[in-house]
Amino acid sequence: MNNHIWFDAIGWTGAALLLVAYAMVSSKKLEVDSTAYQLLNIIGSVFLVANTIFYRAYPSSFVNVIWAGIAIFSIATRRRLSSG
């Protein structure tokens, strides 16, 4: 039972981080290509992956792995372009 509380908290935190990221971009407080935005996406997605694997919601896990991968790719591409 105790594991459920932890994984629920992790899932809700992940969802909140993704919503904060979206709200910040929508309100023009963050840029879409900013590292802060992408980190919010990565952390939020990883938290949701942990939650959805715990509850065996594998389609949602898959989507969040891809979401985090896109954010990681974005950061890596931006760093490569800025250093080159």
Secondary structure, 3 states (H helix, E strand, C coil): CHHHHHHHHHHHHHHHHHHHHHHHHHCCCCCCCCHHHHHHHHHHHHHHHHHHHHCCCHHHHHHHHHHHHHHHHHHHHHHHHHHC
